[in-house]
């Protein structure tokens, strides 16, 4: 009787202990913010080397590596309108050593462009930290007779489809902004799509297109060199460093169409790693030198705070783009 009682007690304790030790084992495998990292950390990007996001990630990565005591490795996986990189990031081990340096397209707009995708932005990633807003602009060649957005609209309406507005494609961020500007101003510009933003800019510089919608990260140096004229920016307010260019919101109330960068992680990533990454990135973004260097590239650094704030922002962006897609008749394919 005593042996049976002891055996029953042992089995009960063992069962209880097994469950709890398993839980403790999982917990112990989760590094705290103080313990993490103990090896190099990877940033996966959907863009090629030399692109705006790549330049920003390397600027932050260099300083972040020093703060963390481990190098930040940039892994570029461009192509497929961000899908290749996003899929690779989503399938990465959620161990705290792989993060996705993501853009608006990968986390929000692709849902309105593709009927099916090999990853789910809402389910496959968890928010880490917001990085920056990336304004777009409407630009012309420096010696163009078009000197303002009002001038561009007037000329487009006077000669329907004669004034060309270049962009990187109808289903890209720049192309969608071009469609929205055309719709809200009721101008009749000829929206000309190109294989890339670089090619569209070259055609404007060469006089083969009248204007272009492109991100400031790709065009800011050409504006500073006096090769392109910035007619307007797509933010609600004028952009620091380009104050001479009005915001489109001054003409079109509440107009704001900006790209942005954010760091997310594969779902299941330890909270200790997420919190430490969030904290270190927020510190960097508040450094005036880092913010200024980022601005020379084009994006505007913005500290959003804890991951929960980024989570709320992503949901708001999804709702906003849902309305925009309906307005311009954007259908997934």
Secondary structure, DSSP 8 states (H G I E B T S, - for coil): -HHHHHHHHHHHHHHHHHHHHHHHHHHHHS--TTT--SS-EEEEESS-TTSHHHHHHHHHHHHHHHHHTS-EEEEE---TTTHHHHHHHHTS--SSSEEEEEEHHHHTGGGGT-S--SS-HHHHEEEEEEEEEE-EEEEEETT-S--SHHHHHHHHHHTTTTSEEEES-TTSHHHHHHHHHHHHHT---EEEE-SSHHHHHHHHHTTSSSEEEEEHHHHHHHHHTTSEEEEEESSSS--TT-TTSEEGGGTSTT----EEEEEEEETT--HHHHHHHHHHHHHHHT-HHHHHHHHHHS-EE----SHHHHHHHHHHHHHHHHHHHHHHT----
